[in-house]
Amino acid sequence: MHGRELRNCFGKFPTGVTIVSWFDGSVQKGITVNSFTSVSLDPPLAVVSIHKEAKACTSMKGKAFTINILSDEQESIAWQFAGSKQEILETTGITRGFRQK
């Protein structure tokens, strides 16, 4: 994703809810996170805050993750991943993002 695309993407998220997802072995997991901040366009950086004692924090430690920005029509997805039990994502199609080298 180029700088302008990333800026446009971050600009559409003044506040809201995200699902942070990662692969734990062969299973994709996720957690609802509303603490999301864009930090930099160059290099592309964003911050999400997850309590250090959350099961998700342990599960995703050292793994690549994706920040999924939800629309208001996706409230049910946010609630699905807001509980203490870690949900498994049902994926119908995965679009791979970019990884900074």
C-alpha positions in Angstrom: 0.0 0.0 0.0 1.5 3.3 -1.0 1.6 6.4 1.3 -1.4 8.1 -0.3 -3.6 5.0 -0.1 -2.6 4.5 3.5 -3.4 8.1 4.3 -6.8 7.8 2.7 -7.4 4.6 4.6 -6.4 6.1 8.0 -8.4 9.3 7.2 -11.6 7.3 7.0 -11.1 6.1 10.6 -11.7 9.1 13.0 -12.8 6.7 15.7 -14.4 3.4 15.7 -13.9 -0.3 16.2 -11.4 -2.7 14.6 -10.8 -6.5 14.7 -7.2 -7.3 15.2 -6.6 -10.8 13.6 -3.6 -13.2 13.4 -2.8 -16.8 12.7 -2.2 -19.1 15.6 -0.9 -22.1 13.9 -3.4 -22.8 11.1 -6.3 -21.0 12.9 -7.1 -17.4 12.4 -8.1 -15.6 15.6 -9.3 -12.1 16.4 -10.1 -9.6 19.1 -12.2 -6.4 19.1 -10.1 -3.4 19.6 -11.2 0.2 19.7 -7.8 1.7 20.7 -6.3 2.2 17.2 -4.1 5.1 16.1 -2.3 5.8 12.9 1.3 6.8 13.8 3.2 7.4 10.5 2.7 7.1 6.8 6.5 6.7 6.1 7.2 4.2 7.4 3.6 2.9 7.6 2.9 2.5 11.3 -0.2 2.0 13.4 -0.7 1.2 17.1 -3.4 -0.9 18.7 -3.6 -1.3 22.5 -4.5 -4.7 24.1 -4.3 -5.4 27.8 -1.1 -7.3 28.5 -3.1 -10.0 30.5 -5.6 -10.6 27.7 -5.5 -14.1 26.2 -5.2 -12.5 22.8 -2.0 -10.7 23.8 -0.3 -14.0 24.6 -1.7 -15.8 21.6 -0.6 -13.1 19.1 2.8 -12.4 20.7 5.6 -12.5 18.0 3.1 -13.0 15.2 2.1 -10.8 12.3 -1.3 -9.3 12.6 -3.9 -7.5 10.6 -6.0 -4.5 11.6 -9.5 -4.9 10.1 -11.4 -1.5 10.2 -15.1 -2.2 10.6 -18.0 -0.2 9.1 -21.2 0.6 11.1 -22.9 -2.3 9.3 -20.4 -4.7 10.9 -21.4 -4.2 14.5 -22.3 -7.9 14.9 -18.7 -8.8 14.0 -17.4 -6.4 16.6 -19.6 -8.0 19.3 -18.6 -11.5 18.2 -14.9 -10.8 19.1 -15.6 -8.6 22.1 -16.0 -11.5 24.6 -13.4 -13.1 26.8 -13.5 -16.2 24.7 -11.2 -15.9 21.7 -13.3 -16.5 18.6 -12.1 -18.2 15.4 -12.6 -16.2 12.3 -14.6 -17.7 9.5 -12.8 -16.7 6.4 -14.5 -16.8 3.0 -11.6 -15.0 1.3 -8.4 -13.7 2.6 -6.6 -10.7 1.0 -3.0 -10.6 2.1 -1.8 -7.2 3.2 1.7 -5.8 3.0 4.6 -6.4 5.4 7.2 -3.8 6.0 10.7 -5.2 5.3 
